[in-house]
Amino acid sequence: MKDWLVVSFIKFLSLLPLSISRALGTFLGGLLWRGRGREKRVTIANLQLCFPELSEAEVHALARESLQETMKTAMEAGAVWRRDYAWLRSKMVEIEGEHILRDKLALGKGLLMLAPHHGNWEVVAPYLASIAPLTAMYQPLKSAAMDELVLNGRSKLNITMAPTNRKGVMMLLKALQQGTIVGILPDQVPEKSAAGGVAPFFGQPALTIGLIHGLIQKTGCAVASVFAQRVPGGFKMVVLDADPAIYSEDELTSLTGMNASVEACVRRAPAQYQWEYKRFRRLPEGYPRHYQRNLP
């Protein structure tokens, strides 16, 4: 019953104008800020780590805005999943750096796109798939009803979803070898078995996924970053070149370059990054533990 209500609510949200969805996200984000929940505590902790130069008042102002932006993403998701691409394309009011994407794709070695949890990342896949076939990894949700809704929403156009297992990795390799696009979320904390190592992110040690380095070394693919920045009237698609260090054969150097590429995206619009995520967890012994329950 609960799952049915959630799915119904998302379908209702998909019918709303974007301005109303965003206003609702602002309201809900404000409620999160006024509470003392995990999202607020983690956001403040992350911002204090990554922006030590900010005052307490500046951190709190940025944290509140971040909570609101994250809730806007949640409120917009239903429309991105359920409406057609013509509607979504009409909301892409500006595109920056598309020539980077097309030039790298034209090299014929495949293009790996880093798509961090920044802006509305649900917009990224349809945009990429409008240019060339896209393969992206997908972790099934526990709720069957939600899983069907999200998977159907993310499988439109030229999008192929790959499972998060060995079969999925082989699908990514094949897509790159065929010269198409692979999209990966590069800023998730991996299981220790999937980690390449600990690399800096905003100057802080972060357990970092090793899959991307492996794909680059095996295929010689090109790499770029992309995000959908929320702007008045819709979204600004931003494509940035990856940090050159990401191509290094040395894994730690490559991981550092990948995190630097994500950081370059985040610094374009810091409030729109998902700071509510515990990015600095699962660190090996000897590293600090950052997430305490008594954070303000």
Stockholm file with secondary structure:
# STOCKHOLM 1.0

chainA/1-296         MKDWLVVSFIKFLSLLPLSISRALGTFLGGLLWRGRGREKRVTIANLQLCFPELSEAEVHALARESLQETMKTAMEAGAVWRRDYAWLRSKMVEIEGEHILRDKLALGKGLLMLAPHHGNWEVVAPYLASIAPLTAMYQPLKSAAMDELVLNGRSKLNITMAPTNRKGVMMLLKALQQGTIVGILPDQVPEKSAAGGVAPFFGQPALTIGLIHGLIQKTGCAVASVFAQRVPGGFKMVVLDADPAIYSEDELTSLTGMNASVEACVRRAPAQYQWEYKRFRRLPEGYPRHYQRNLP
#=GR chainA/1-296 SS CHHHHHHHHHHHHTTSCHHHHHHHHHHHHHHHHHSCCHHHHHHHHHHHHHCTTSCHHHHHHHHHHHHHHHHHHHHHHHHHHHSCHHHHHHTEEEEESHHHHHHHHTTSSCEEEECCSBBCGGGHHHHHHTTSCEEEEECCCSSHHHHHHHHHHHSCTTEEEEESSHHHHHHHHHHHHTTCEEEECTTSCCCGGGEEEEEEETTEEEEEESHHHHHHHHHCCEEEEEEEEEETTEEEEEEEECCGGGGCSSHHHHHHHHHHHHHHHHTTSGGGBCTTSCTTCSCCTTSCCCCCTTCC
#=GC SS_cons         CHHHHHHHHHHHHTTSCHHHHHHHHHHHHHHHHHSCCHHHHHHHHHHHHHCTTSCHHHHHHHHHHHHHHHHHHHHHHHHHHHSCHHHHHHTEEEEESHHHHHHHHTTSSCEEEECCSBBCGGGHHHHHHTTSCEEEEECCCSSHHHHHHHHHHHSCTTEEEEESSHHHHHHHHHHHHTTCEEEECTTSCCCGGGEEEEEEETTEEEEEESHHHHHHHHHCCEEEEEEEEEETTEEEEEEEECCGGGGCSSHHHHHHHHHHHHHHHHTTSGGGBCTTSCTTCSCCTTSCCCCCTTCC
//
